[in-house]
Amino acid sequence: MRCSKCGTKFQGNFCPQCGTPYQHVLPVQQNPIPNSPLPVCTPASITKKKLSSLQITLIVLGAVALFALLVTFLSLSVTHYNLNTARSCISAGQFEQAKDILDSQIQSNDTFQEIYSVYADFYLAQEDYLGAIDILEDGIKRCSSNDKLTEKLEALKKQYPTQIEDALAAQDEQEQKSREEYIASCQSISFTDLARNPERYKGQLFTFTGEVIQVVEPSVGNTVSLRINVTQTEYGSYTDTIYATISIPEGADRILEEDILTIYGECQGMYSYTSVLDQKISLPKIHIQYYSLVQ
């Protein structure tokens, strides 16, 4: 054994060198560490935080809104570029190219008021004051935000009152001339000849006088459908029915049943429909361009 103080080897109860008594030290028993693997942090051991359905919905809606804003921005950028190109064409007198651009822009976005404003400039550059008024009024009807178009229309009427009045007079004169020429080109034909083969006369102009026996007014648009008896009997009544259509402007006089009309229009062949009794009915069809009320 060795002395715990001086390190001298000795036998007995005291160190011969320094006299330190022998101290018996019991060995410390160490508990062995079990041979177990250390815990490893893996993705499966990490607690995952799941998104709620509301959060997922908000994320999706946000992405869709962002995409929509991007598309709108790009669309407006393209529209502004095309309108600037149209303005350049108008300034250069290239009216055909400008019209093509403006027509395509209205087809793609008919509620953007700047398109109608540039289109009005297109007409004004050619001194077509009525064309400018018509396109501005059309834009005011179509665009929810139309303050600029309304201001431009009012300014145009104040700036060019004489030119607009002259243009309206010329338009009325041309319409009257066109009406007279159209009426003069319409031929008379018997119902029997027309009904025997309406397709043969398709595209030709005819005139009839007869009694309206049915009027069908549309829920949308201004095209009115008529059934008219066009052959007068010896007793003064009318028989032999044709089918006719006519576009009646808003605010114009209505056509009523039992009206006696003289009509001028284009034959459009045979028109067939199914009656309320489930019967197929075929009649010659005339699209009326002009008419006059006899009684």
Summary of the structure (lengths in Angstrom):
residues: 295
radius of gyration: 47.3
end to end distance: 149.1
largest distance: 168.2
contacts: 705
relative contact order: 0.06
helix: 44%
strand: 23%
